[in-house]
Amino acid sequence: MRVSPSLPAQLKAALDGKLQGFSRNEAAQRSSKISNAYRTGGNSGGIKSDADALAYALARMPATYAAVAASLNALTEIVPDLAPETLLDVGAGPGTASWAAAEAFPSLASFTLIDTNRTLSKLALELAEDSTQLAGCRYLPGDAGENLAQATPADLVVASYLIGELSESDQRALADAMWAKARHALVVIEPGTPAGYARILALRGRLIAAGAHVAAPCPHDRPCPLVAPDWCHFNQRLPRSQAHRQIKGADVPFEDERFIYVALTRAPPPTRAPRVLAPPDVGKAEITAKLCTEDGLALTKVPRRDKAAYADARRWRWGDAVLSES
Ligand SMILES: C[S@@+](CC[C@H](N)C(=O)[O-])C[C@H]1O[C@@H](n2cnc3c(N)ncnc32)[C@H](O)[C@@H]1O
């Protein structure tokens, strides 16, 4: 099912419930402290109290949710028959990826969340309490690598905004461990920075060598054709609630989240489609689009005089797969 970038109603209601009696000023201060820690190379280790966890969820969950939703949409577009029943959410934090996966896959009946941060995990379980799909989720406390070694394999494994918190050698070990537990698919999402892209690229290459296929965003399993300083990333716009605006000290009613992801499958994807790598340039005479294709990078030009193709190309958005029937 195609997932909206907005938080689902049950999650919004659960977060609103938590906001009762919690000062927005305090949430804003705590979330800016946590964001500063991230910016200066820190990680979620600074999230220690229930108030910190809630401030993190209020400030970051809408954007990370929207990025996971977009990544899962890209996967289901290429592999429409995927119907996972079990999910492992690695580095689950407040449960963001589990909520997005529940929306994308009504087939999901079992959710296992792994995280070292007990405060964030407590919040994840509280938020899930009244959810139709997530209420029975399981939480495995502690390090992802250690937990994965014991975990039962799942149809779908997701790690969102996790691997940037690990050393390079831990990232390699975790990539192998997650792949070993992924029966059908593994989706890894990171911030859309050159560093986030480099981490995804390393994991992608390693797991292709181990037999994985790329379902999205790449329409091939070959090395990425982009050359530095270019890097692959996408943008997801999401609405900002009033509370979210107050906490982030923002004026505009939306936020743009830059992200990068890779969706890997055990079976070769049933279809491959070029991916739009940047906002297309709509000129008077033609549309120019940067596409990643099975044959490499292409700067495709669609002339206005080719009416049907031009009408199709006008609908292309950054991050879209250009499926042949579109
Ligand atoms: C930036 S948060 C992302 C949370 C959530 N996945 C999301 O997208 O909103 C990173 C999470 O990874 C967890 N984490 C970091 N290192 C970990 C490890 N070695 N094992 C398990 N969890 C870890 C942190 O506790 C934190 O909850």
The ligand as a Tripos MOL2 file, in Angstrom:
@<TRIPOS>MOLECULE
LIG
   27    29     1     0     0
SMALL
NO_CHARGES

@<TRIPOS>ATOM
      1 C1         18.7350    8.2420   15.1680 C.3       1 LIG1
      2 S1         17.9030    7.0430   16.0810 S.3       1 LIG1
      3 C2         16.7680    6.4210   14.8600 C.3       1 LIG1
      4 C3         15.5670    5.8100   15.4790 C.3       1 LIG1
      5 C4         14.5140    5.2880   14.4990 C.3       1 LIG1
      6 N1         14.9880    4.1510   13.7440 N.3       1 LIG1
      7 C5         14.0530    6.3790   13.5900 C.2       1 LIG1
      8 O1         14.2660    6.2880   12.3730 O.co2     1 LIG1
      9 O2         13.4520    7.3470   14.0540 O.co2     1 LIG1
     10 C6         19.1070    5.7500   16.1940 C.3       1 LIG1
     11 C7         18.6800    4.6220   17.1150 C.3       1 LIG1
     12 O3         19.6260    3.5740   17.0210 O.3       1 LIG1
     13 C8         19.8470    3.0520   18.3170 C.3       1 LIG1
     14 N2         21.1730    2.3970   18.3320 N.ar      1 LIG1
     15 C9         22.3900    2.9760   18.1600 C.ar      1 LIG1
     16 N3         23.3630    2.0420   18.2200 N.ar      1 LIG1
     17 C10        22.7420    0.8530   18.4290 C.ar      1 LIG1
     18 C11        23.1980   -0.4750   18.5620 C.ar      1 LIG1
     19 N4         24.4940   -0.7950   18.5120 N.pl3     1 LIG1
     20 N5         22.2830   -1.4440   18.7720 N.ar      1 LIG1
     21 C12        20.9550   -1.1490   18.8410 C.ar      1 LIG1
     22 N6         20.4640    0.0880   18.7100 N.ar      1 LIG1
     23 C13        21.3380    1.0840   18.5000 C.ar      1 LIG1
     24 C14        19.7730    4.2770   19.2060 C.3       1 LIG1
     25 O4         19.5430    3.9250   20.5660 O.3       1 LIG1
     26 C15        18.5980    5.0250   18.5750 C.3       1 LIG1
     27 O5         17.3810    4.6400   19.1180 O.3       1 LIG1
@<TRIPOS>BOND
     1     1     2 1
     2     2     3 1
     3     2    10 1
     4     3     4 1
     5     4     5 1
     6     5     6 1
     7     5     7 1
     8     7     8 2
     9     7     9 1
    10    10    11 1
    11    11    12 1
    12    11    26 1
    13    12    13 1
    14    13    14 1
    15    13    24 1
    16    14    15 ar
    17    14    23 ar
    18    15    16 ar
    19    16    17 ar
    20    17    18 ar
    21    17    23 ar
    22    18    19 1
    23    18    20 ar
    24    20    21 ar
    25    21    22 ar
    26    22    23 ar
    27    24    25 1
    28    24    26 1
    29    26    27 1
@<TRIPOS>SUBSTRUCTURE
     1 LIG1         1 GROUP 0 **** ****
